[in-house]
Structures are given as structure tokens and as C-alpha cells.
Amino acid sequence: MLRGPWRQLWLFFLLLLPGAPEPRGASRPWEGTDEPGSAWAWPGFQRLQEQLRAAGALSKRYWTLFSCQVWPDDCDEDEEAATGPLAPPFPGWRLPLLGQRYLDLLTTWYCSFKDCCPRGDCRISNNFTGLEWDLNVRLHGQHLVQQLVLRTVRGYLETPQPEKALALSFHGWSGTGKNFVARMLVENLYRDGLMSDCVRMFIATFHFPHPKYVDLYKEQLMSQIRETQQLCHQTLFIFDEAEKLHPGLLEVLGPHLERRAPEGHRAESPWTIFLFLSNLRGDIINEVVLKLLKAGWSREEITMEHLEPHLQAEIVETIDNGFGHSRLVKENLIDYFIPFLPLEYRHVRLCARDAFLSQELLYKEETLDEIAQMMVYVPKEEQLFSSQGCKSISQRINYFLS
């Protein structure tokens, strides 16, 4: 915990900020002077007074969050106060967003010259409240993912002694949100996101591009998994483009996913999550969804029972892909095959809105419609599903800004 001159310096620095915590004993010249006719009784000033008080409370929250980020062992703030939503004190202000950015920069600067914690473990956050919010607010058109991911991940990480690693396989067309959800998990489970020492992400065509070097890749992969598990008691490994992984690499992962791994391969960390992201058999998901919609089902009525059996069976029968023929699939080492549904016009429109908001840009409803209409929709007759999901939305926004 910060002590002595350092604490005084930080408190003084925060007091200079708009809405900073008020020093004890500070006088308020307006208090007790709200008699009729007084300038302090002006309704506009009273509203300003309330807003300044709200800003002061908000700054205290930022100080608490900063303290918990840098000195987690000394954080005694209750979870609700530390993770609850931040409301802006002034209408139209983006203070919470700016404050979070400032908080992240301040934390990074401080930690650049002083160790905030000795190991990666103390940077594990497991913010399930934030994960739930992200899945329900930022992810569009994926009710199955929203229901399953939070329940499965939370249940696993709250198990005192899990018997095996948790393995989830995300499947669906490009742009439906597989990488997006993976990032949500990383950002809410670890304070440092993808920069965390407890997280490793591998892209098949980038990290393992040449089949002739597969033996070297196997050694490197096993070494990185082992080192990460020795460092952290909770680890996360992401394999993007999983369908393009060499069969040899898939086989070396097998012992880490078994319920009772051999002695020489037993995981060092009690909680390990493997995420496999793949476009494999996304067409089957789309076909099943289309049939159900034509049969009169609403999108929200579609369940895992409609999709997962078809998806797993089709993956196993895929003859030109090593993933379906690996022991991970054949020996049921994958816990859940999670389907990402194809996105419709209304979902693409929401993605466009979010892209504007993320860049703090103004937009018109007509602009959102124009962007959504620029996307290609399939099948040719029905024109229901965006062929690229929400991909390329940001580039199309740039077109309207140029």
C-alpha cells in the first residue's frame, strides 16, 4: 500500500482533478445561505451543487478503483462498490469512459516503475458482473452464447478443485462474435487483458504456419503452456483458426484436457480454460437456423438442443480437417461446442451504432441503415443473414467520415 509522501502526493494530485474528493473540514460557502433572494438559492445553482457532489463521489470511486488495481491485497472495498456501474454527474458527459481511460493510464504509468504485484495471480479479477454486462449489452444476436458462456465459465472457476480443464469450442461464420466474446472473457477475468501473464493466444496461420516445423512448434507450445501454468493458478489459452491447427499440435493438447491426465502431463494450475475459435461448419449452423425460421420458430426460441448435436456430428464427419478427427473431438474432451448464429440486418445495424459510440462519434439513424444496407446478405432468395457478420463495419464508417 502507498505510504508516507507517496500517499500525500497522490491525494494532492487527485484533489486537483474536477470532481476530486473534498478535503475534510473544507467549508462550503453556499451551505446555510439558501434564504429566499440569496444567490445561493437560485435553482440553477442548486442543480450545479448536486452535480458537483455527484462528481466528488465519482472521483472517490476512481481513487478506490485505482487503489484496488495497484494494491489488490489491501483493497477492502466491497465488491458491489468496486465493480458497480458509474453514472455521469453531468448530462451528456462521458466522464465514466474518460475516467476509466485515465485510470488505466495512471495505473500503467505507476506500474511501469514499481511492481504492483509479484506474480500474475494477483492480477486475476474474475469480474463476472462485468462479463454478464458485456455479453448482454455489447454482444448482439447471440442469446445462446450469452446463456452458456457466463454460466459455464463462472461455474468452472468457482469450483474448488476442478477435475479437468474447461474446453469450449466456438463455431460460426466470420464476424459473428467469436473473437469478440474471447476478448470479453480475457478482459473480465484478468486485469491486464491479453497482456496478462496468465493468458496466451495462438493464431494457427501466424504462430504455426509451416507443417515441416511441427515438431518444433510442439515443443514451443508445450513449453509455453507449462510455463504459464507454473506462473498462474488460473490460465486461459486461446486457439484462433483452430481448424487450421496441425493434427500433431492437437494431439499434444490432449493430456491437458483429460479428466485424469498422466503424471508427466498433469496441469500445474487447478483452473485452466482452453478456447478454440473456428469457422468450421458455420454453414451447418446457418442451415439449421434457416430451417427453423422457415418453420415458424423465432430466433430466440432456438436452443442448444437444436444445434449442438448437428454441429458436433458434422465436425466429426469433416474429412478435410484435422480438428474433427483429433482425439479432442473423438474422445469428447471438448466440453461444449458453442454455435454462433448468423447475424441479421438488425444486428448489423446495432454493430454500426456501437462502432460510432466506441469512437465517440455522432451518428444518425439513417446512417446506420445505410451502413447495414451496404452489407451482402444470403441466401440469395431470403436475404436474411449478413455474409460477413459485423466484420468491415469500421471501414464502412470511415467511408461516411471521409
C-alpha positions as CSV (number, residue, x, y, z in Angstrom):
1,M,0.0,0.0,0.0
2,L,1.2,3.5,-0.7
3,R,2.6,5.2,2.4
4,G,4.2,8.4,3.6
5,P,5.0,11.1,1.0
6,W,3.7,9.0,-1.9
7,R,0.2,8.8,-0.4
8,Q,0.1,12.5,0.2
9,L,1.3,13.2,-3.4
10,W,-1.4,11.1,-4.9
11,L,-4.1,12.5,-2.8
12,F,-2.9,16.1,-3.6
13,F,-2.9,15.2,-7.3
14,L,-6.4,13.8,-7.3
15,L,-7.7,16.8,-5.4
16,L,-6.7,18.9,-8.3
17,L,-9.0,17.0,-10.7
18,P,-12.5,18.2,-11.4
19,G,-14.8,16.5,-9.0
20,A,-12.0,15.4,-6.7
21,P,-12.7,14.2,-3.2
22,E,-13.3,17.2,-0.9
23,P,-10.7,17.6,1.9
24,R,-12.0,17.1,5.4
25,G,-13.1,20.3,7.1
26,A,-13.4,22.2,3.9
27,S,-16.1,24.9,4.1
28,R,-18.9,25.2,1.7
29,P,-19.8,28.9,1.3
30,W,-23.2,28.1,-0.1
31,E,-24.4,26.0,2.9
32,G,-26.8,27.8,5.2
33,T,-27.2,30.7,2.8
34,D,-30.2,29.5,0.8
35,E,-32.7,32.1,2.2
36,P,-35.1,33.5,-0.4
37,G,-33.5,36.1,-2.5
38,S,-30.0,34.7,-1.9
39,A,-27.8,33.9,-5.0
40,W,-27.2,30.5,-3.5
41,A,-30.9,29.8,-3.6
42,W,-31.0,30.1,-7.4
43,P,-32.4,26.8,-8.8
44,G,-29.6,26.5,-11.4
45,F,-27.0,26.8,-8.7
46,Q,-28.7,24.2,-6.6
47,R,-28.6,21.8,-9.5
48,L,-24.9,22.6,-10.0
49,Q,-24.4,21.9,-6.3
50,E,-25.9,18.4,-6.7
51,Q,-23.9,17.7,-9.8
52,L,-20.6,18.8,-8.1
53,R,-21.4,16.5,-5.2
54,A,-22.0,13.6,-7.6
55,A,-18.7,14.4,-9.3
56,G,-16.9,14.3,-6.0
57,A,-18.4,10.9,-5.2
58,L,-17.3,9.7,-8.6
59,S,-13.7,10.8,-8.0
60,K,-13.7,8.9,-4.7
61,R,-14.8,5.8,-6.7
62,Y,-11.9,6.3,-9.2
63,W,-9.5,6.5,-6.3
64,T,-10.9,3.3,-4.8
65,L,-10.7,1.5,-8.2
66,F,-7.1,2.8,-8.7
67,S,-6.1,1.6,-5.2
68,C,-7.7,-1.8,-5.9
69,Q,-5.9,-2.2,-9.2
70,V,-2.5,-1.3,-7.9
71,W,-2.7,-2.8,-4.4
72,P,-5.3,-5.6,-4.6
73,D,-4.1,-7.2,-1.4
74,D,-5.0,-4.1,0.6
75,C,-8.3,-3.5,-1.2
76,D,-11.1,-3.6,1.4
77,E,-13.8,-2.1,-0.7
78,D,-16.9,-4.4,-1.1
79,E,-17.4,-5.9,-4.5
80,E,-20.5,-4.0,-5.3
81,A,-18.9,-0.7,-4.7
82,A,-15.8,-1.7,-6.6
83,T,-17.5,-3.1,-9.7
84,G,-20.8,-1.3,-9.8
85,P,-21.9,1.0,-12.7
86,L,-20.6,4.5,-12.8
87,A,-23.1,7.2,-13.6
88,P,-22.1,10.5,-15.1
89,P,-22.7,13.5,-12.8
90,F,-23.5,15.9,-15.7
91,P,-26.0,15.2,-18.5
92,G,-24.1,14.5,-21.7
93,W,-20.7,14.0,-20.1
94,R,-18.6,11.0,-21.0
95,L,-16.8,11.2,-17.6
96,P,-17.0,7.4,-16.7
97,L,-15.4,6.5,-20.0
98,L,-12.8,9.2,-19.8
99,G,-12.2,8.3,-16.1
100,Q,-11.7,4.7,-16.9
101,R,-9.2,5.6,-19.6
102,Y,-7.4,7.9,-17.2
103,L,-7.4,5.2,-14.5
104,D,-5.9,2.7,-16.9
105,L,-3.2,5.2,-18.0
106,L,-2.4,6.1,-14.4
107,T,-2.2,2.5,-13.3
108,T,0.1,1.6,-16.3
109,W,2.4,4.6,-15.5
110,Y,2.7,3.8,-11.9
111,C,3.3,0.1,-12.6
112,S,6.0,1.0,-15.2
113,F,8.5,1.9,-12.4
114,K,7.1,-0.1,-9.4
115,D,5.9,-3.7,-9.3
116,C,2.2,-3.7,-8.5
117,C,2.3,-7.4,-7.7
118,P,4.9,-10.1,-7.7
119,R,3.1,-12.7,-9.9
120,G,0.3,-12.8,-12.4
121,D,-2.1,-14.3,-9.9
122,C,-2.7,-11.1,-8.1
123,R,-3.9,-9.5,-11.4
124,I,-6.8,-12.0,-11.8
125,S,-10.1,-10.2,-11.4
126,N,-12.9,-12.6,-12.4
127,N,-15.3,-9.8,-12.8
128,F,-18.4,-11.9,-13.6
129,T,-20.7,-8.8,-13.2
130,G,-18.7,-7.1,-16.0
131,L,-18.7,-10.2,-18.1
132,E,-22.5,-10.5,-17.8
133,W,-23.0,-6.9,-18.7
134,D,-20.7,-7.2,-21.8
135,L,-22.4,-10.3,-23.0
136,N,-25.9,-8.9,-22.6
137,V,-25.2,-5.3,-23.9
138,R,-22.2,-5.4,-26.3
139,L,-22.9,-8.8,-28.0
140,H,-25.8,-8.8,-30.4
141,G,-27.9,-11.7,-31.8
142,Q,-26.2,-14.5,-29.8
143,H,-28.6,-15.5,-27.0
144,L,-27.2,-19.0,-26.8
145,V,-23.7,-17.7,-26.2
146,Q,-25.0,-15.2,-23.6
147,Q,-26.7,-18.0,-21.7
148,L,-24.0,-20.6,-21.9
149,V,-20.6,-18.8,-21.6
150,L,-21.3,-16.9,-18.4
151,R,-22.8,-19.9,-16.6
152,T,-20.2,-22.4,-17.8
153,V,-17.1,-20.2,-17.1
154,R,-18.4,-18.9,-13.7
155,G,-19.4,-22.4,-12.6
156,Y,-16.0,-23.8,-13.5
157,L,-13.9,-21.0,-11.9
158,E,-16.0,-21.2,-8.7
159,T,-15.4,-25.0,-8.4
160,P,-12.8,-25.5,-5.6
161,Q,-11.0,-28.4,-7.3
162,P,-11.9,-28.9,-10.9
163,E,-11.3,-32.4,-12.3
164,K,-10.2,-31.2,-15.7
165,A,-9.6,-28.1,-17.8
166,L,-12.6,-26.4,-19.3
167,A,-12.6,-26.7,-23.1
168,L,-15.0,-24.6,-25.2
169,S,-15.2,-24.6,-29.0
170,F,-16.7,-21.6,-30.7
171,H,-18.1,-22.2,-34.1
172,G,-19.8,-19.9,-36.7
173,W,-19.3,-17.7,-39.7
174,S,-16.7,-15.0,-39.7
175,G,-17.9,-11.8,-38.0
176,T,-20.5,-13.4,-35.7
177,G,-18.6,-12.6,-32.5
178,K,-16.3,-15.5,-31.6
179,N,-13.1,-13.3,-31.1
180,F,-15.3,-10.6,-29.6
181,V,-16.5,-13.0,-26.8
182,A,-13.0,-14.3,-26.3
183,R,-11.8,-10.8,-25.7
184,M,-14.7,-10.2,-23.3
185,L,-13.6,-13.2,-21.2
186,V,-9.9,-12.1,-21.2
187,E,-10.8,-8.5,-20.2
188,N,-13.1,-9.5,-17.4
189,L,-11.1,-12.4,-15.9
190,Y,-7.7,-10.6,-16.0
191,R,-6.9,-7.0,-15.1
192,D,-4.3,-6.8,-17.9
193,G,-6.4,-8.4,-20.6
194,L,-4.4,-10.0,-23.4
195,M,-1.2,-8.6,-21.8
196,S,-1.7,-10.8,-18.7
197,D,1.0,-13.3,-17.9
198,C,-1.8,-15.9,-17.4
199,V,-3.2,-15.6,-20.9
200,R,-1.8,-17.0,-24.2
201,M,-3.3,-16.6,-27.6
202,F,-2.3,-18.6,-30.6
203,I,-3.3,-18.0,-34.2
204,A,-2.8,-21.1,-36.3
205,T,-1.6,-19.5,-39.5
206,F,0.6,-17.0,-37.7
207,H,2.2,-19.0,-34.9
208,F,2.3,-22.4,-36.6
209,P,2.5,-21.6,-40.3
210,H,4.8,-24.3,-41.7
211,P,3.9,-28.0,-41.4
212,K,7.6,-29.1,-41.7
213,Y,8.4,-27.4,-38.4
214,V,5.6,-29.1,-36.5
215,D,8.0,-30.9,-34.1
216,L,9.5,-27.5,-33.1
217,Y,6.0,-26.0,-32.7
218,K,5.0,-28.9,-30.4
219,E,8.0,-28.2,-28.1
220,Q,7.3,-24.5,-28.1
221,L,3.6,-24.9,-27.4
222,M,4.2,-27.4,-24.6
223,S,6.8,-25.1,-23.0
224,Q,4.6,-22.1,-23.1
225,I,1.6,-24.0,-21.6
226,R,3.8,-25.4,-18.8
227,E,5.5,-22.0,-18.0
228,T,2.1,-20.2,-17.9
229,Q,0.6,-22.8,-15.6
230,Q,3.6,-22.7,-13.3
231,L,3.2,-18.9,-13.0
232,C,-0.6,-18.7,-12.5
233,H,-3.1,-20.8,-10.8
234,Q,-5.8,-19.7,-13.3
235,T,-4.8,-19.7,-17.0
236,L,-6.5,-19.2,-20.3
237,F,-5.3,-20.4,-23.7
238,I,-7.0,-19.3,-26.9
239,F,-6.5,-21.0,-30.3
240,D,-7.8,-19.0,-33.2
241,E,-8.4,-20.6,-36.6
242,A,-8.4,-23.9,-34.7
243,E,-9.5,-25.9,-37.8
244,K,-6.1,-25.0,-39.3
245,L,-4.0,-26.4,-36.5
246,H,-1.7,-29.3,-37.4
247,P,-3.0,-32.7,-36.1
248,G,0.2,-33.1,-34.2
249,L,-0.4,-29.9,-32.3
250,L,-3.9,-31.0,-31.4
251,E,-2.7,-34.3,-30.1
252,V,-0.2,-32.7,-27.7
253,L,-3.1,-30.8,-26.2
254,G,-5.0,-34.0,-25.4
255,P,-3.3,-34.7,-22.0
256,H,-4.2,-31.2,-20.8
257,L,-7.9,-31.8,-21.4
258,E,-8.2,-35.2,-19.9
259,R,-10.1,-35.7,-16.7
260,R,-7.2,-37.6,-15.2
261,A,-4.0,-36.6,-17.0
262,P,-0.9,-38.8,-16.9
263,E,1.5,-37.9,-14.2
264,G,4.0,-36.4,-16.6
265,H,1.4,-34.1,-18.1
266,R,-0.7,-33.1,-15.0
267,A,-1.5,-29.4,-15.1
268,E,0.3,-27.2,-12.6
269,S,-2.7,-24.8,-12.3
270,P,-6.0,-26.0,-10.9
271,W,-8.1,-23.8,-13.3
272,T,-7.3,-23.9,-17.0
273,I,-9.6,-22.8,-19.8
274,F,-9.0,-23.7,-23.5
275,L,-10.9,-21.7,-26.1
276,F,-11.0,-23.0,-29.7
277,L,-12.3,-20.5,-32.3
278,S,-13.3,-21.8,-35.7
279,N,-15.3,-21.1,-38.8
280,L,-15.7,-24.9,-39.2
281,R,-19.2,-26.0,-40.1
282,G,-20.7,-22.5,-39.7
283,D,-22.7,-23.3,-42.8
284,I,-24.5,-26.1,-40.9
285,I,-25.4,-23.7,-38.2
286,N,-26.9,-21.4,-40.8
287,E,-28.8,-24.2,-42.5
288,V,-30.4,-25.3,-39.2
289,V,-31.3,-21.8,-38.2
290,L,-32.8,-21.1,-41.6
291,K,-35.0,-24.2,-41.5
292,L,-36.2,-23.3,-38.0
293,L,-37.1,-19.8,-39.1
294,K,-39.0,-21.0,-42.1
295,A,-40.8,-23.5,-39.9
296,G,-42.2,-20.6,-37.8
297,W,-39.7,-20.6,-34.9
298,S,-38.5,-17.2,-33.7
299,R,-34.7,-16.7,-33.4
300,E,-34.9,-16.5,-29.6
301,E,-36.7,-19.9,-29.4
302,I,-33.7,-21.7,-30.9
303,T,-31.9,-23.8,-28.2
304,M,-28.6,-25.6,-27.9
305,E,-30.6,-28.9,-28.4
306,H,-31.4,-27.7,-31.9
307,L,-27.9,-27.0,-32.9
308,E,-25.1,-28.7,-30.9
309,P,-25.8,-32.3,-31.9
310,H,-25.9,-31.4,-35.6
311,L,-22.7,-29.3,-35.2
312,Q,-20.7,-31.9,-33.4
313,A,-21.7,-34.7,-35.8
314,E,-20.8,-32.6,-38.8
315,I,-17.4,-31.7,-37.3
316,V,-16.6,-35.3,-36.8
317,E,-17.6,-36.2,-40.4
318,T,-15.5,-33.4,-41.9
319,I,-12.9,-35.4,-43.9
320,D,-10.6,-32.5,-44.9
321,N,-9.9,-31.2,-41.5
322,G,-7.7,-32.5,-38.6
323,F,-9.8,-30.9,-35.8
324,G,-12.8,-33.2,-36.3
325,H,-10.6,-36.2,-36.3
326,S,-8.4,-35.3,-33.4
327,R,-8.7,-37.0,-30.0
328,L,-10.1,-33.7,-28.6
329,V,-13.3,-34.4,-30.5
330,K,-13.4,-38.2,-30.7
331,E,-12.8,-38.7,-27.0
332,N,-15.2,-35.9,-26.0
333,L,-12.5,-33.8,-24.4
334,I,-14.3,-30.6,-25.7
335,D,-16.9,-29.7,-23.0
336,Y,-19.2,-27.6,-25.2
337,F,-19.4,-26.8,-28.9
338,I,-21.0,-23.3,-28.8
339,P,-22.8,-22.2,-32.0
340,F,-22.7,-18.5,-33.1
341,L,-25.8,-17.8,-35.1
342,P,-25.7,-15.9,-38.4
343,L,-26.4,-12.1,-37.9
344,E,-29.4,-10.4,-39.4
345,Y,-29.9,-6.8,-40.6
346,R,-31.0,-5.6,-37.2
347,H,-27.8,-6.9,-35.6
348,V,-25.6,-5.4,-38.2
349,R,-27.3,-2.1,-37.5
350,L,-26.6,-2.4,-33.8
351,C,-22.9,-3.2,-34.5
352,A,-22.7,0.0,-36.6
353,R,-24.2,2.0,-33.7
354,D,-21.7,0.5,-31.3
355,A,-18.8,1.3,-33.6
356,F,-19.8,5.0,-33.7
357,L,-20.2,5.1,-29.9
358,S,-16.8,3.4,-29.3
359,Q,-15.1,6.2,-31.3
360,E,-17.3,8.8,-29.5
361,L,-18.8,9.9,-32.9
362,L,-22.2,11.3,-33.6
363,Y,-24.4,9.3,-35.9
364,K,-27.9,9.5,-37.5
365,E,-30.4,6.6,-37.7
366,E,-30.3,7.0,-41.5
367,T,-26.5,6.4,-41.4
368,L,-26.9,3.2,-39.5
369,D,-29.4,2.0,-42.1
370,E,-27.1,2.9,-45.0
371,I,-24.2,1.0,-43.4
372,A,-26.4,-2.1,-42.8
373,Q,-27.7,-1.9,-46.4
374,M,-24.2,-1.9,-47.7
375,M,-23.6,-5.5,-46.4
376,V,-24.2,-8.6,-48.5
377,Y,-27.0,-10.9,-47.3
378,V,-27.6,-14.5,-48.0
379,P,-29.2,-16.9,-49.1
380,K,-29.9,-15.3,-52.4
381,E,-33.7,-15.7,-52.1
382,E,-34.3,-14.9,-48.5
383,Q,-31.5,-12.3,-47.9
384,L,-31.6,-13.0,-44.2
385,F,-28.0,-13.3,-43.0
386,S,-25.1,-11.0,-43.3
387,S,-22.4,-12.9,-45.2
388,Q,-19.6,-11.2,-43.1
389,G,-21.5,-10.8,-39.9
390,C,-20.3,-7.5,-38.4
391,K,-16.9,-7.5,-40.0
392,S,-15.8,-4.5,-42.0
393,I,-18.3,-2.2,-40.2
394,S,-15.5,0.1,-39.0
395,Q,-14.2,0.5,-42.6
396,R,-17.7,1.4,-43.8
397,I,-17.9,4.1,-41.0
398,N,-14.7,5.6,-42.3
399,Y,-16.3,5.9,-45.7
400,F,-19.0,8.1,-44.2
401,L,-16.5,10.2,-42.3
402,S,-14.2,10.9,-45.3
